[in-house]
C-alpha cells in the first residue's frame, strides 16, 4: 500500500489517548489514526451519498417507483 505524509493538529488529549493505546498494544499511533480515518471516511462517504440522493430526489433528478410498481415488478402484486 502506498502512503503519503500529512500533517494535522489534534487536541493534546486525543494525541495522548492514541499514544497510550499504541504503547499498551505494541502498535504504532499511526496505525490507530489510520484505522480511525479509514472508518470515518467510509461513514462520511456513505452519509453524504445519502444526502446527495435526497437532494437529487427533491430536485426531481432521481427516478423513483411506487410500492405498487415494486410489488408488480417483483411478482408480489395482489
C-alpha positions as CSV (number, residue, x, y, z in Angstrom):
1,X,0.0,0.0,0.0
2,X,1.4,3.4,-1.0
3,X,1.4,6.0,1.7
4,X,1.6,9.8,1.9
5,X,2.7,12.1,4.6
6,X,0.3,14.6,6.0
7,X,0.4,16.9,9.0
8,X,-2.6,17.8,11.2
9,X,-3.3,19.3,14.5
10,X,-5.3,17.3,17.0
11,X,-6.2,18.1,20.6
12,X,-3.4,17.1,23.1
13,X,-5.8,14.8,25.0
14,X,-6.6,12.9,21.8
15,X,-2.9,12.6,20.9
16,X,-2.2,11.3,24.4
17,X,-5.0,8.7,24.1
18,X,-3.6,7.4,20.8
19,X,-0.1,7.3,22.3
20,X,-1.3,5.4,25.4
21,X,-3.2,2.9,23.2
22,X,-0.2,2.4,21.0
23,X,2.1,1.8,23.9
24,X,-0.4,-0.6,25.6
25,X,-0.9,-2.7,22.4
26,X,2.5,-2.6,20.8
27,X,1.1,-1.0,17.7
28,X,2.0,2.4,16.3
29,X,0.0,5.6,16.9
30,X,-0.1,5.9,13.1
31,X,-1.8,2.5,12.9
32,X,-4.7,3.6,15.1
33,X,-5.0,7.1,13.5
34,X,-5.2,5.4,10.0
35,X,-7.8,2.9,11.3
36,X,-9.9,5.8,12.6
37,X,-9.5,7.8,9.4
38,X,-10.5,4.8,7.3
39,X,-13.6,4.2,9.3
40,X,-14.5,7.9,9.3
41,X,-14.2,8.3,5.5
42,X,-16.3,5.2,4.9
43,X,-19.0,6.7,7.1
44,X,-18.7,10.2,5.6
45,X,-18.9,8.9,2.0
46,X,-22.0,6.8,2.9
47,X,-23.8,9.6,4.8
48,X,-23.0,12.3,2.1
49,X,-24.1,9.8,-0.6
50,X,-27.5,9.5,1.1
51,X,-27.7,13.3,1.4
52,X,-27.0,13.7,-2.3
53,X,-29.7,11.1,-3.1
54,X,-32.2,13.1,-1.1
55,X,-31.1,16.3,-2.8
56,X,-31.5,14.6,-6.2
57,X,-34.9,13.3,-5.2
58,X,-36.1,16.7,-4.1
59,X,-34.8,18.2,-7.3
60,X,-36.6,15.6,-9.5
61,X,-33.3,14.1,-10.7
62,X,-33.8,10.7,-9.2
63,X,-36.0,8.1,-10.7
64,X,-38.4,6.6,-8.2
65,X,-41.0,3.9,-8.1
66,X,-44.2,3.5,-6.1
67,X,-44.6,0.5,-3.7
68,X,-47.2,-0.9,-6.1
69,X,-44.7,-0.7,-9.0
70,X,-42.1,-2.5,-7.0
71,X,-44.6,-5.2,-5.9
72,X,-45.7,-5.8,-9.5
73,X,-42.1,-5.9,-10.7
74,X,-41.2,-8.5,-8.0
75,X,-44.4,-10.5,-8.7
76,X,-45.8,-9.7,-5.4
77,X,-48.9,-7.8,-6.6
78,X,-52.2,-8.9,-5.2
